[in-house]
Amino acid sequence: MSLSGKSQLSFTRVLPVYFANIVLLVLSMRAVSFVAVDNVHVIFFLAPLFYWTIHKPAVMPLWFIFLSGLVIDFAVDSMLGLHAFGFIVFYMILFRIRRIILSQPMFYHVMIYAFTVFVFEALRWLIVGLLGLQILPVYPSLLSFVINIIAFIPILFILKSLHRLMSGYR
């Protein structure tokens, strides 16, 4: 324990967690195209952001979250600061209600994640549409939402395993 009362994280134990976060960040920079829908931009980085904010906020400091959002903005030629601001707001809201979420079963976690991803995608669609003065198609955002929810379960399994590894549990 440090003097501030917060436990310090060992870099060697947290290294796999940072690697997984960066892999999901890189996956979030890619747009996926399907036969009927082009340019689906799935933000896989919301899963580790959600998990670590709820279970161990010290793993993802605010500066890393903000820079991750800026990196995604640069990579997808999005409005600069859109994802960075969205991630910070996402983090702040989840951090405030994390104790309530922690006291609930895992199904509740998945439902909260689905709701927060829906709000994130809806606001992103609305802001980009309003700033571009156009009505954007809903299908890419809807497909991004569905893919994010489906991908959350395997990502959650990986993050839980990394959390056990980081904590020293077998």
Buried (B, 14 or more C-beta within 10 A) or exposed (E): EEEEEEEEEEEEEBEBBBEBBBBBBBBBBEBBEEEEBEEBBBBBBBBBBBBBBBBBBEBBEEEBBBBBBBBBBEBBEBEEEBBBBBBBEBBEEBEEEBEEBEEEEEEEBBEBBBEBBBBBBBBBBEBBBEEEEEEBEEEBBBBBBBBBBEBBEEBBEBBEEBBEBBEEEE
